[in-house]
Amino acid sequence: MRLSVQDEEFRHQVRQWLAENLTGRFAGLRGAGGPGREHEAHAERLAWNRHLAAAGWTCLGWPAEYGGRGATLAQQVIFHEEYARSGGPARVGYLGEELLGPTLIAFGTPEQRQRFLPAIAAVRDLWCQGFSEPGAGSDLAAVATTATLDGDQWVITGQKVWTSLAHVADWCFVLARTLAGSRRGAGLSYLLVPMRQPGVTVRPIRQLTGTAEFNEVFFDGARTERDLVVGAAGDGWPVARATLAIERGVATLGQQVAFRRELDGLVDVARHTAAGTDPVLRDKLARAWIGLEVMRAHALATVAAVDAAVPETAGPGTAATGTGAEASVMKLLWSRWHQGLGELAMEVLGAPSMVARGAPYDLDDWQRLYLFGRADTIYGGSDEIQRTIIAERALGLPRQARP
Ligand SMILES: Cc1cc2nc3c(=O)[nH]c(=O)nc-3n(C[C@H](O)[C@H](O)[C@H](O)COP(=O)(O)OP(=O)(O)OC[C@H]3O[C@@H](n4cnc5c(N)ncnc54)[C@H](O)[C@@H]3O)c2cc1C
């Protein structure tokens, strides 16, 4: 993929804006809120996100009428690269911006788009993803949460789990069974549910990192409006699958730059410690560098292929959902690489990495990276599930027996 002169100008513009704005009251936010650190400076990060939005640096690929700037996929990747390079803090609105927004652009009604997209772009509404349940993770079609119509409202009952950022979310996109007695994907609906109401209880789950990025969410007669269903009622399964493909694919295209910062930091540690002269660790660091180059090449090839395949007139949602097995290849590449980086960090730091630096559980960034990295091969669909998708869709092997 070649970047055009306009793309390079765009990169310059982004870099300059970030250099000028990640200063003053926002200067202390550099690097805040990363994996295992999502509890940090939420209010300040929210203010920063709104500052980004006011300057038009959220939802770049969306049409202007929904609060975006109609940027090309290449420009979106450039923005994410520059953002990571600047050390910008983890963005609080990414579930709305990266997952629900593109899904609504592809499947929402005009009213739903008008109502929700500008609020996501302006970072007024924060969203969470209510898919997984205690009995429905990899086997998501086993969702048991139900929603029934009561006049002009859906009444939702059931339990979700592992719901990231539910404790700060205003809304949740919920997969629920709306056709009584239905099984598997048939009869599921994709509902948009307000979180701040009596029928919703959020209970944090403490993670290995000592923090609680995700939650249990209980719906006990929670309500939402009848027309807040994305796609047809009872036909939410294809919509949910599109959200998952976005989560595994396009949404992750810019992240290797954040990974590069982490790897550079680790190499720097190795340069100044005995690890730098250990032949086995040197070999592993070189392999990590190569793995990152492979990931970047794959990401750029995917952008180029998607850009070439999507006609000018197609909306960004089309591009986002246009990946198939490639999204699974991307997920596997980054999850294994990033989890491996956490493990390598523990090796480079040696025995002291096994001890928290302070009581009761004061971890450093490398320990957080290692511990949160355990989740990389699980969320967004586990590695085993990605391999099944590749086997079936890319290699044409017989379908795995389904429960
Ligand atoms: C940090 C984090 C954040 C998350 N955030 C959210 C969120 O915001 N919203 C949300 O809805 N969910 C979220 N999840 C949930 C995530 O999507 C699920 O954990 C994931 O889909 C796996 O489901 P499960 O945990 O039920 O594991 P299971 O499905 O029970 O899997 C257990 C093990 O069995 C393997 N396995 C299962 N089925 C097969 C098969 N058919 N073939 C081979 N192996 C198989 C799996 O690979 C895994 O190793 C999050 C998870 C994590 C870790």
PDBQT file of the ligand as one rigid body, heavy atoms in Angstrom, charges set to zero:
ROOT
HETATM    1  C1  LIG A 501     -10.813  -8.706  29.141  1.00  0.00    +0.000 C 
HETATM    2  C2  LIG A 501     -12.092  -9.203  28.569  1.00  0.00    +0.000 A 
HETATM    3  C3  LIG A 501     -13.055  -8.302  28.171  1.00  0.00    +0.000 A 
HETATM    4  C4  LIG A 501     -14.264  -8.750  27.656  1.00  0.00    +0.000 A 
HETATM    5  N1  LIG A 501     -15.218  -7.834  27.317  1.00  0.00    +0.000 NA
HETATM    6  C5  LIG A 501     -16.428  -8.257  26.885  1.00  0.00    +0.000 A 
HETATM    7  C6  LIG A 501     -17.458  -7.312  26.624  1.00  0.00    +0.000 A 
HETATM    8  O1  LIG A 501     -17.278  -6.097  26.784  1.00  0.00    +0.000 OA
HETATM    9  N2  LIG A 501     -18.662  -7.774  26.217  1.00  0.00    +0.000 N 
HETATM   10  C7  LIG A 501     -18.903  -9.103  26.028  1.00  0.00    +0.000 A 
HETATM   11  O2  LIG A 501     -20.017  -9.450  25.625  1.00  0.00    +0.000 OA
HETATM   12  N3  LIG A 501     -17.962 -10.031  26.277  1.00  0.00    +0.000 NA
HETATM   13  C8  LIG A 501     -16.714  -9.633  26.704  1.00  0.00    +0.000 A 
HETATM   14  N4  LIG A 501     -15.738 -10.552  26.984  1.00  0.00    +0.000 N 
HETATM   15  C9  LIG A 501     -16.071 -11.971  26.887  1.00  0.00    +0.000 C 
HETATM   16  C10 LIG A 501     -15.386 -12.734  25.767  1.00  0.00    +0.000 C 
HETATM   17  O3  LIG A 501     -15.976 -12.445  24.521  1.00  0.00    +0.000 OA
HETATM   18  C11 LIG A 501     -15.506 -14.218  26.118  1.00  0.00    +0.000 C 
HETATM   19  O4  LIG A 501     -14.730 -14.431  27.266  1.00  0.00    +0.000 OA
HETATM   20  C12 LIG A 501     -15.018 -15.117  25.007  1.00  0.00    +0.000 C 
HETATM   21  O5  LIG A 501     -15.880 -15.075  23.915  1.00  0.00    +0.000 OA
HETATM   22  C13 LIG A 501     -14.873 -16.580  25.473  1.00  0.00    +0.000 C 
HETATM   23  O6  LIG A 501     -16.046 -17.028  26.067  1.00  0.00    +0.000 OA
HETATM   24  P1  LIG A 501     -16.044 -17.697  27.522  1.00  0.00    +0.000 P 
HETATM   25  O7  LIG A 501     -15.262 -16.821  28.436  1.00  0.00    +0.000 OA
HETATM   26  O8  LIG A 501     -17.435 -18.032  27.863  1.00  0.00    +0.000 OA
HETATM   27  O9  LIG A 501     -15.184 -19.040  27.355  1.00  0.00    +0.000 OA
HETATM   28  P2  LIG A 501     -15.699 -20.424  26.776  1.00  0.00    +0.000 P 
HETATM   29  O10 LIG A 501     -16.485 -20.193  25.538  1.00  0.00    +0.000 OA
HETATM   30  O11 LIG A 501     -16.338 -21.189  27.868  1.00  0.00    +0.000 OA
HETATM   31  O12 LIG A 501     -14.333 -21.092  26.359  1.00  0.00    +0.000 OA
HETATM   32  C14 LIG A 501     -13.481 -21.752  27.300  1.00  0.00    +0.000 C 
HETATM   33  C15 LIG A 501     -12.336 -22.387  26.537  1.00  0.00    +0.000 C 
HETATM   34  O13 LIG A 501     -12.849 -23.398  25.632  1.00  0.00    +0.000 OA
HETATM   35  C16 LIG A 501     -12.439 -23.132  24.299  1.00  0.00    +0.000 C 
HETATM   36  N5  LIG A 501     -13.507 -23.473  23.370  1.00  0.00    +0.000 N 
HETATM   37  C17 LIG A 501     -14.810 -23.107  23.456  1.00  0.00    +0.000 A 
HETATM   38  N6  LIG A 501     -15.514 -23.569  22.394  1.00  0.00    +0.000 NA
HETATM   39  C18 LIG A 501     -14.612 -24.198  21.592  1.00  0.00    +0.000 A 
HETATM   40  C19 LIG A 501     -14.713 -24.854  20.318  1.00  0.00    +0.000 A 
HETATM   41  N7  LIG A 501     -15.875 -24.937  19.679  1.00  0.00    +0.000 N 
HETATM   42  N8  LIG A 501     -13.582 -25.378  19.798  1.00  0.00    +0.000 NA
HETATM   43  C20 LIG A 501     -12.393 -25.305  20.453  1.00  0.00    +0.000 A 
HETATM   44  N9  LIG A 501     -12.235 -24.681  21.653  1.00  0.00    +0.000 NA
HETATM   45  C21 LIG A 501     -13.335 -24.139  22.207  1.00  0.00    +0.000 A 
HETATM   46  C22 LIG A 501     -12.162 -21.631  24.265  1.00  0.00    +0.000 C 
HETATM   47  O14 LIG A 501     -11.257 -21.301  23.237  1.00  0.00    +0.000 OA
HETATM   48  C23 LIG A 501     -11.578 -21.392  25.649  1.00  0.00    +0.000 C 
HETATM   49  O15 LIG A 501     -10.211 -21.743  25.660  1.00  0.00    +0.000 OA
HETATM   50  C24 LIG A 501     -14.506 -10.143  27.508  1.00  0.00    +0.000 A 
HETATM   51  C25 LIG A 501     -13.522 -11.059  27.886  1.00  0.00    +0.000 A 
HETATM   52  C26 LIG A 501     -12.338 -10.609  28.417  1.00  0.00    +0.000 A 
HETATM   53  C27 LIG A 501     -11.310 -11.626  28.833  1.00  0.00    +0.000 C 
ENDROOT
TORSDOF 0
